[in-house]
């Protein structure tokens, strides 16, 4: 079996892997929950309703900016969980909230450790403005080698087009071939299954307790609970070659 250090480039999913996507969604819904006096609604119920809405909207409108997509889904989420219809301003604020979503505690330190070994690339279902804000706010302005968003590509993962676009771009920019790319992600639905279909090696950052993007038939080449665990494993491999 190959080693983690055989690869030259990490292609990262961001939301769910580096940014706590589920906590971000729930925090951003708090204003309408508090306004309606319904902070008692089960967060898991909200997430289970939200996930298919986001997925369907991404398929129907692949060129829609992510912040606009969230704003579009906001009234339906409110309706499905029994809240009053939100104002247009409230829905817009929900969509614009992405830039302030929190990161996982280990994300920034692990990214900095991994950057010593790999080219670091973003391949994310997000718009450029939201990602720039989120990277500055929650990832301490981490310096990526390349950022590729759904807005750049014109479609959302798990569309194979997104991965094809990434592979083509990293070959042109860095001379990195497919077998040297390691997709690093939490979502089975958005990342690992399409990667397996395309012959891209992947590392599953499991993030225990996460539910969005899960499948009953997980596939992966490596699995770590946290990104810091992956960074530890890379460091251990490097010790063996010094």
C-alpha positions, 0 to 999 in steps of 0.5 A, a space after each residue: 500500500 502507498 504511504 501518505 508521503 507518496 503524494 505531492 498535493 492535498 485537495 481539500 474539501 472545506 465545509 465539514 472538513 476544516 469548517 464546522 459546517 453543521 455548527 455554522 448552519 445551526 448558528 446562522 438559523 438562531 436568529 429566526 429560531 429565537 425570534 419565533 421562540 423555538 430554540 427547542 427544535 432538535 438541531 439534528 432534525 434541522 440538519 436532516 431537513 437542510 441537507 437534501 434541500 441544499 443538495 437538490 438546489 445544487 443540482 437544479 442550479 449549479 451556477 448559483 452562488 453558494 450564498 444565494 443558494 443558502 438564501 433560497 433554501 432558507 424559507 423552506 427550512 423555516 417552513 419544514 421545521 415549523 417556523 414563520 416565513 422569514 423576511 427577505 433580509 433574514 434569508 439574505 443574512 442566512 446566506 451571507 453567514 458562511 463567511 463567519 462559520 467556525 473552524 474545527 479547533 485543529 484545522 489551522 494548526 494541522 493545515 500549517 503542519 501539512 503545508 510543510 510537505 504538500 501543495 495545498 489546494 481547496 476544492 469546495 462547494 462555495 462561492 469566492 466571496 464567502 470563502 475569502 471571508 471564511 478563510 480570513 475569519 476562521 482559518 487565520 488567513 491560511 495561504 493556499 497554493 490554489 483555491 477552486 470553488 463551485 463558482 469558478 467551476 460552474 457546478 457543485 460536487 459530487 459532479 465529476 466535472 469538479 474533480 476533473 477541473 481540479 486535476 487538469 488545473 493542478 497538472 497545468 500549474 504544478 505538474 502534479 498527476 492524478 496519482 499524486 493527488 490525495 483528496 482530503 475530506 469529510 463528506 462521503 457523498 460529495 467527495 469520497 464516492 466520486 473520487 473512488 469512481 474516478 480513481 482518485 485516492 482519498 483520506 476520510 477526515 471522519 469528524 465524529 458526530 457529523 451527519 451531513 454528507 454521510 453514506 451507509 457505504 463509506 469508501 476511502 483509502 485512509 481514515 482519521 477522526 481529525 485532521 490533526 491525526 492525519 498530520 501526526 501520521 504524516 509526521 511519523 512517516 517522515 521520521 522514518 525517512 530521516 
